[in-house]
Amino acid sequence: MSARDKLIVALDLPSAEAGLRMAEQLRGRVGMFKVGLENFTAEGPVLVRFLVAVGEKVFLDLKLHDIPNTVRAAARQAAQLGVQMFNVHASGGRKMMEAALAGAHEGSAGRGAGLRPLVLAVTVLTSLAGEDLTELGISGSAEEAVVRLARLAQQVGLDGVVASPREVAALRQALGPGFTIVTPGIRPASAATDDQARIATPGSAIRAGADYLVVGRPITEAPGPGAAADAIVAEMENALRPA
Ligand code: C5P
C-alpha cells in the first residue's frame, strides 16, 4: 500500500454538497474519505453513495453500539452501501461484534470473496481519562482497557481498531502485524492542534505502526486542501522508506 492509500480524509462537513466539493479537490491525492456522524445525521447516505459511485473508498464512521440484531442489520446496510470500512464499539461486547461481522458478510454477498468492508473496533474513546473511566466502572488505566478491548475484538475476528497515536505502539505489539490500526489525532508539525490533545505527526504515527491515518481539519481547513494533503503524503512516504 502506498502512502497515499494510507491517508483517510475526514469530511466533517455539515452538508453533502460541502463534502462533495471538498472531495473533488482531493480526488486522486488521498486514499479514502471518512464520513461521520454529523454529515450522516444531516444528509443520510447521500455523500457516501456519491463517493462510492465515483469509485472512491469510504470509511463510514458511525461507531455502532446497540443490541446485536440491530447492529447486524445496520452493518448489512453499510456493506450494501459499498463502504470500505466501518466501525463499532468494542464495549458492545462479543455478540454484538460477531453480529457486525455477520452483517458485513451478508451485505457483501455477490461482491466476491474478501470484498466485505473491514469492521473496526473503537475501544475507549480518547475523550475519556482517569476519573471518567472510574465513574464508568472501568478499572485499570485507559491503556489497559484499550488493549483488553482490542484483544477481544481480535478474538472475535474483527479486522482492526481505531486508536490514538499514543496507543499505536502498544497495540501493534499486543495484536501483531495483521491487525489494522487506523489512527486519528494527526497534526503535521507546522499545524494548529485544534481540540486534539493526544496528537502525533504523520511520520511518527506511521513509524509507530499505524496502517491508516485519519486527518480532518489540517487538510479541510487549509487554504489549499490539495497541497496540504500532498505534504502529509510526502511526510508519510519518508516514514515508510526503509532507514
Ligand atoms: O480534524 P481532525 O483531524 O481532528 O479530525 C479527526 C477525525 O477523527 C474526526 O472525524 C474525529 O471525529 C475522528 N476521531 C478522533 N479521535 C478519535 C476517534 C475519531 O479525532 N479518538
Boltz pocket constraint, residues with backbone or C-beta under 6 A from the ligand:
constraints:
  - pocket:
      binder: B
      contacts: [[A, 10], [A, 12], [A, 36], [A, 124], [A, 125], [A, 126], [A, 127], [A, 162], [A, 163], [A, 164], [A, 184], [A, 185], [A, 186], [A, 194], [A, 196], [A, 214], [A, 215], [A, 216], [A, 217], [A, 218]]
      max_distance: 6.0
